[in-house]
Amino acid sequence: MAEPAVGDIVKSITEDVKVLIQGEVELAKRELSESAKRGGIGAGMFGAAGYFVINALTLLYVAAALGLWALTGIHVALCFLIVAGVLLLIAAILGLIGYTSVKKIKPPEATIAEANKSIDGVKAAAERGLAAVKTPLPERTAIKAGPDFR
């Protein structure tokens, strides 16, 4: 059986590495899409919490103004404070949900492990290839000159 040409070996290695990299990219896409979804939900919860905090602060400012304006009767301002307190409670709950959602995001562990395995495999294949190139082929025999050759 004839040995494959070096060009064929390089072409085969190139195609194998290309397929390997495409597989790694697909794995990373699948793994990161779940993390991105969790991150989006967490970011949405932080945004909602911010919205309620702004509304609560507005009501607190209005309540403070009405409280100072009506030093004799605090009942209207107290209503504003109760509403602002409820909004702050909602913001705290949404912020906590958003924090726990973002905290659950993990790195793409399977992708990293597969990439490390692939790197090790490519290194081992390269070492075997270099060793094979350095080993003389049986068909290659050195031409020895006889005593008459000058």
Backbone as a ProteinNet text record, in pm:
[ID]
protein_1_A
[PRIMARY]
MAEPAVGDIVKSITEDVKVLIQGEVELAKRELSESAKRGGIGAGMFGAAGYFVINALTLLYVAAALGLWALTGIHVALCFLIVAGVLLLIAAILGLIGYTSVKKIKPPEATIAEANKSIDGVKAAAERGLAAVKTPLPERTAIKAGPDFR
[TERTIARY]
84.5	0	89.8	59.3	140.5	108.7	213	196.5	128.6	36.9	-26.6	74.9	50.2	138.4	122.2	227.1	224.2	110.4	87.3	-21.2	-156.6	-175.9	-302.1	-318.5	-209.7	-214.7	-249.8	-184.4	-211.7	-355.8	-405.5	-543.2	-640.4	-611.6	-697.3	-698.2	-580.9	-572	-649.5	-634.7	-704.5	-855.2	-904.1	-1048.3	-1095.7	-1016.6	-1054.7	-1059.9	-961.3	-958.7	-1077.2	-1110.4	-1224.1	-1353.5	-1375.4	-1495.5	-1496.9	-1382.5	-1370.9	-1405.7	-1353.6	-1379.6	-1526.5	-1586.2	-1727.7	-1812.8	-1776.7	-1848.6	-1835.3	-1716.2	-1693.4	-1774.9	-1782.3	-1858.6	-2007.1	-2058.4	-2199.1	-2228.8	-2139.9	-2157.6	-2158.2	-2067.3	-2061.1	-2189.5	-2241.7	-2365.8	-2480.7	-2494	-2603.6	-2589.2	-2468.6	-2447.1	-2462.3	-2415	-2421.4	-2561.1	-2644.4	-2778.6	-2860.4	-2843.6	-2913.7	-2865.4	-2735.7	-2681.4	-2728.5	-2735.1	-2780.6	-2927.2	-3006.9	-3147.5	-3161.1	-3085.2	-3089.4	-3040.7	-2936.7	-2885.3	-2986.7	-3059.6	-3162.6	-3275.6	-3317.2	-3423.7	-3376.3	-3253.8	-3198.9	-3189.8	-3143.7	-3133	-3271	-3370.6	-3507.8	-3561	-3529.3	-3573.3	-3504.6	-3375.4	-3306.5	-3369.3	-3404.2	-3469	-3602.8	-3682.4	-3811.6	-3792.1	-3693.4	-3665.6	-3628.4	-3548.2	-3510.8	-3631.6	-3721.9	-3844.1	-3924.5	-3943.4	-4020.5	-3947.7	-3816.9	-3741.6	-3760	-3757	-3776.3	-3916.3	-4016.7	-4153.4	-4164.5	-4100.3	-4106.8	-4038.1	-3925.5	-3855.6	-3939.4	-4006.4	-4093.3	-4203.7	-4263.5	-4369.1	-4314.1	-4194	-4134	-4108	-4063.4	-4040.8	-4172.6	-4274.3	-4405	-4459.3	-4442.5	-4491.4	-4418.5	-4288.8	-4212.6	-4257.6	-4281.8	-4326.9	-4464.7	-4553.5	-4687.9	-4683.8	-4594.6	-4582.3	-4533.8	-4435.9	-4388.4	-4494.5	-4567.4	-4671.2	-4787.6	-4818.7	-4934.7	-4888	-4816.3	-4763.9	-4874.9	-4990.6	-5098.2	-5167	-5167.3	-5235.6	-5149.6	-5108.5	-5013.8	-5085.1	-5213.2	-5283.1	-5262.6	-5257.9	-5236.5	-5092.7	-4999.8	-4860.3	-4837.9	-4908.5	-4896.2	-4943.2	-5044.6	-5091	-4981.5	-4916.3	-4806.8	-4693.1	-4662.2	-4554.7	-4587.8	-4713	-4752.7	-4736.2	-4780.2	-4765.6	-4617.6	-4538.8	-4395.2	-4330.6	-4371.2	-4318	-4351.9	-4474.2	-4513	-4430.1	-4409.9	-4328.6	-4184	-4129.4	-3993.8	-3986.6	-4090.5	-4095.4	-4098.7	-4178.7	-4183.6	-4047.1	-3982.8	-3850.3	-3749.2	-3757.2	-3664.9	-3686.6	-3811.2	-3841.6	-3790.7	-3819.7	-3772.8	-3620.4	-3557.2	-3410.3	-3350.8	-3412.2	-3365.2	-3382.4	-3495.3	-3517.4	-3415	-3391.5	-3292.4	-3152.5	-3116.8	-2984.4	-2965.7	-3064.3	-3050.8	-3047.7	-3119.6	-3117.6	-2980.9	-2921.4	-2789.2	-2681.9	-2698.7	-2600.6	-2593.5	-2702	-2706.7	-2632.4	-2588.5	-2518.2	-2383.7	-2356.6	-2231.7	-2151.8	-2021.7	-1941.6	-1973.3	-1943.8	-1971.2	-1872.4	-1897.4	-1802.1	-1780.2	-1888.8	-1874.6	-1792.2	-1814.1	-1738.1	-1590.6	-1560.9	-1421.3	-1355.4	-1426.5	-1371.1	-1347.8	-1444.4	-1429	-1315.4	-1301.8	-1193.7	-1058	-1048.1	-922.6	-891.8	-995.1	-974.8	-929.1	-991.4	-955.2	-811.7	-772.6	-635.7	-537.4	-569.4	-482.1	-475.1	-589.5	-592.2	-510.3	-523.3	-446.3	-297.3	-261	-119.7	-65.2	-143.8	-99.3	-86.4	-182.5	-176.8	-56.2	-27.8	87.5	217.2	224.5	344.5	362.1	250.1	258.7	299.7	246.7	282.5	429.1	479.3	621.4	709.7	666.2	743.1	742.4	627.6	618.2	704.7	710.7	792.5	940.4	979.2	1119.6	1163.5	1069	1100.9	1120.2	1232.4	1254.9	1159.4	1111.9	1023.4	1105.1	1045.3	1119.9	1163.8	1086.4	1123.4	1245.2	1266.7	1380.2	1505	1590.2	1717	1829.2	1926.7	2040.1	2122	2165.9	2253.3	2396.4	2448.7	2585.7	2683.2	2783	2886.1	2986.8	3023.9	3123.3	3263.1	3361.4	3499.2	3553.7	3495.7	3546.9	3486.8	3386.7	3318.6	3398.3	3429.1	3502.8	3439.1
-116.8	0	124.2	217.9	338.5	435.8	502.5	601.9	725.6	790.6	911.7	1025	1112.5	1226.8	1325.3	1402.7	1500.8	1600.6	1640.6	1734.8	1677.4	1547.4	1483	1476.7	1450.6	1443.9	1581.3	1686	1822.2	1860	1825.3	1855.6	1783.5	1658.7	1581.1	1640.8	1679.9	1742	1873.7	1952.1	2080.3	2059.6	1961.9	1935.2	1886	1801.6	1751.1	1863.1	1951.6	2063.9	2157.2	2177.6	2263	2205.4	2076	2011.1	2018.9	1999.4	2004.9	2143.5	2246.1	2383.5	2418.5	2374.2	2401.5	2337.3	2216.4	2150.8	2226.6	2277.2	2353.1	2482	2548.1	2672.7	2644.6	2537.7	2502.4	2472.8	2400.2	2370.3	2498.8	2589.8	2718.2	2798.1	2798.4	2871.2	2817.7	2685.3	2625.7	2655.9	2645.5	2664.6	2811.5	2901.8	3043.9	3102.1	3041.6	3095.4	3085.3	2977.7	2964.1	3069.6	3092.1	3194.7	3333.9	3357.9	3488.3	3511	3404.4	3416.9	3453.2	3384.7	3415	3557.4	3597.1	3732.5	3836.9	3808.6	3901.1	3916	3804.3	3809.2	3888.9	3863	3937	4085.7	4120	4261.1	4326.1	4251.8	4303.9	4330.3	4239.6	4258.8	4380.8	4398.3	4518.4	4644.8	4640.6	4755.7	4786.9	4682	4702.2	4757.9	4707.1	4758	4905.9	4943.4	5083.7	5172.9	5122.8	5197.6	5225.1	5120.3	5138.3	5227.1	5222.1	5310.4	5456.4	5482	5619.8	5669.4	5582.8	5622.2	5646	5557.4	5572.8	5702.2	5731.6	5855.4	5978.1	5971.7	6083.8	6103.4	5991.5	6001.8	6049.4	6005.1	6052.1	6202.3	6251.5	6395.6	6473	6421.9	6488.7	6483.6	6366.5	6353.3	6447.9	6460.2	6551.8	6695.8	6729.8	6866.3	6892.4	6795.4	6813.8	6813	6734.1	6731.5	6864.2	6921.1	7052.9	7160.4	7146.1	7245.1	7239.6	7119.2	7103.8	7061.8	7148	7116.9	7085.1	7127.5	7104.4	6970	6916	6788.2	6698.8	6586.8	6498.9	6387.4	6374.2	6259.9	6242.3	6346.1	6333.6	6287.8	6344.2	6305.4	6161.8	6119.7	5982	5884.1	5920.6	5835.3	5821.9	5932.5	5926.4	5838.2	5847.2	5766.2	5617.3	5582.6	5441.9	5386.2	5461.8	5417.9	5405.5	5502.4	5496.9	5376.8	5346	5229.6	5099.8	5089.5	4969.4	4957.4	5068.5	5064.1	5024.3	5074	5034.8	4886.2	4834.3	4691.1	4609.2	4652.1	4583.7	4590.1	4706.9	4721.5	4629.4	4615.9	4527.5	4382.1	4341.3	4203.1	4177.4	4269.2	4252.2	4254.5	4341.7	4345.7	4216.2	4157.7	4029.7	3917.2	3914.8	3813.6	3830.8	3955	3981	3940.2	3968.5	3932.1	3781	3706.6	3560.4	3502.3	3563	3515.4	3536.5	3652.7	3681.9	3597.9	3572.8	3495.1	3350.1	3298.5	3160.2	3139.7	3246.6	3234.1	3167.6	3064.2	2989	2997.7	2980.6	2978.7	2852.7	2852.7	2735.3	2623	2551.5	2451.9	2338.3	2289.4	2179.5	2223.4	2345.3	2396.7	2408.1	2458.4	2472.5	2335.8	2239.1	2103.8	2040.5	2056	2000.2	2067.8	2198	2270.1	2222.6	2201.3	2150.7	2010.6	1925.5	1791.4	1800.3	1890	1906.4	1954.2	2049.1	2099.6	1987.7	1908.5	1795.4	1695.3	1670.1	1576.9	1626.2	1754.5	1812	1808.2	1838.7	1832.5	1690.5	1592.8	1453.7	1411.5	1452.2	1417.9	1484.4	1609	1678.8	1609.8	1567.7	1498.1	1365.1	1292.5	1165.7	1191.4	1298.6	1331.6	1367.2	1444.6	1480.8	1357.6	1269.9	1147.4	1060.4	1056.5	976.6	1035.1	1167.3	1230.8	1206	1204.3	1184.5	1039.1	945.7	804.4	776.9	717	691	581.9	600.7	502.9	383.1	263	145.2	156.4	228.8	241.4	331.9	418.1	509.5	438.2	409.3	346.1	435.6	446.5	531.4	462.4	539.6	486.7	489.7	373.3	364	354.8	432.9	430.5	321.3	253.7	148.6	206.8	123.4	171.4	240.9	212	270.8	408.6	445.3	572.2	686.6	785.4	899.8	1026.6
0	0	0	-87.7	-101.3	11.7	56.9	162.3	102	178.7	126.3	115.8	21.3	1.7	117.4	140.7	249.3	228.3	104.3	74	111.4	85.3	121.2	273.2	343.1	488.8	546.3	495.3	542.4	511.4	392.7	355.4	448	479	569	708.6	756.4	889.4	890.8	785.9	777.2	780.6	705	704.1	840.6	904.8	1036.6	1139.5	1136.1	1230.5	1203.8	1076.5	1041.4	1097.6	1079.9	1132.8	1285.2	1346.3	1491.8	1544	1480.8	1524.1	1505.1	1393.9	1372	1481.4	1521.3	1629.8	1760.3	1788.1	1911.3	1910.6	1795.7	1786	1807.6	1750.3	1770	1916.6	1981.9	2123.6	2206.1	2174.6	2246.4	2225	2102.2	2074.4	2158.4	2161.6	2238.6	2387.7	2436.7	2579.7	2619.3	2535.7	2569.2	2550.3	2464.3	2444	2572.4	2647.9	2775.9	2874.9	2880.4	2969.5	2928.2	2798.3	2750.3	2787.1	2779.8	2816	2964.4	3048.7	3192.2	3219.3	3149.9	3166.8	3123.2	3014.9	2967.4	3067.2	3125.3	3226.7	3347.9	3391.1	3504.8	3475.8	3355.8	3318.7	3312.7	3263.5	3260.3	3400.6	3492.5	3630.9	3694.2	3664.2	3714.8	3655.9	3528.7	3465.2	3528.9	3553.9	3619.2	3760.3	3831.5	3965.5	3959.9	3862.2	3845.6	3817.5	3735.8	3704.6	3831.7	3912.7	4035.3	4136.6	4140.6	4229.8	4188.3	4058.7	4011.4	4047.9	4027.1	4064.7	4215.2	4292.8	4437.7	4482.5	4423.7	4460.2	4423.8	4310.9	4272.1	4375.1	4414.9	4515.2	4650.1	4684.7	4809.9	4805.6	4692.3	4679.1	4690.4	4623.1	4629.5	4771.8	4836.2	4973.6	5067.7	5048.7	5133.7	5111.3	4986.1	4956.6	5016.1	4998.7	5055.8	5208.4	5266.1	5412.4	5467.5	5399.6	5444.3	5421.9	5313.7	5279.8	5378.8	5418.7	5508.2	5646	5712.8	5845.5	5945.6	5916.3	6012.4	5991.3	5870	5845.3	5757	5810.3	5738.5	5664.2	5672.2	5616.4	5465.7	5386.2	5241.7	5214.3	5282.7	5264.7	5309.5	5413.4	5460.7	5352.8	5281.8	5170.4	5064.8	5032.4	4936	4987.3	5116.3	5173.9	5171	5195.2	5191.4	5050.1	4951.2	4812	4775.1	4815.8	4786.6	4854.6	4977	5047.4	4975.4	4925.4	4849.6	4721.7	4651.4	4529	4558.3	4669.2	4706.5	4741.4	4803.8	4833.9	4704.7	4608.1	4477	4409.1	4414.6	4353.8	4420.4	4552.8	4624.2	4582.5	4569	4528.1	4385.2	4293.8	4155	4146.6	4224.1	4226.4	4277.4	4379.3	4433	4331.3	4262.8	4157.7	4046	4004.7	3900	3942	4065.8	4116.8	4116.9	4165.6	4168.7	4028.1	3934.7	3796.1	3732.3	3752.7	3696.3	3765.7	3894.2	3969.8	3920.4	3860.7	3812.8	3681.3	3617	3489.3	3513.7	3434.5	3449.8	3319.5	3329.1	3206.2	3125.9	2996.7	2912.5	2942.5	3050.9	3099.6	2999.4	2937.5	2842.1	2720.7	2675.1	2560.8	2595.4	2713.7	2755.6	2765.9	2823.9	2837.4	2700.2	2609.4	2474.8	2399.4	2415.3	2348.1	2400.2	2530.2	2587.1	2535.5	2524.5	2469.4	2323.7	2249	2107.8	2093.2	2176.2	2171.6	2202.3	2305.1	2339.7	2225	2160.5	2047.3	1929.9	1899.8	1788.3	1820.6	1945.5	1984.1	1968.9	2016	2005.6	1858.7	1775.8	1633.7	1567.4	1604.9	1547.6	1588.9	1715	1761.2	1688.5	1668.4	1594	1449.2	1391.6	1253.7	1239.5	1333.9	1330.3	1349.8	1438.4	1460.2	1334.8	1266	1143.6	1033	1025.2	921.8	948.2	1074.3	1108.6	1090.9	1092.6	1074.5	926.6	887.4	744.6	695.3	573.2	511.2	464.1	462.2	417.4	270.8	190.1	49.4	31.4	126.3	115.5	165.7	76	114.5	66.7	148.3	112.7	3.7	-93.5	-200.2	-147.9	-136.9	-84.6	-201.7	-190.3	-296.4	-264	-364.5	-347.3	-334	-313.3	-294.7	-418.8	-537.2	-659.9	-685.8	-610.8	-635.7	-576.6	-661	-613	-651.6
[MASK]
++++++++++++++++++++++++++++++++++++++++++++++++++++++++++++++++++++++++++++++++++++++++++++++++++++++++++++++++++++++++++++++++++++++++++++++++++++++

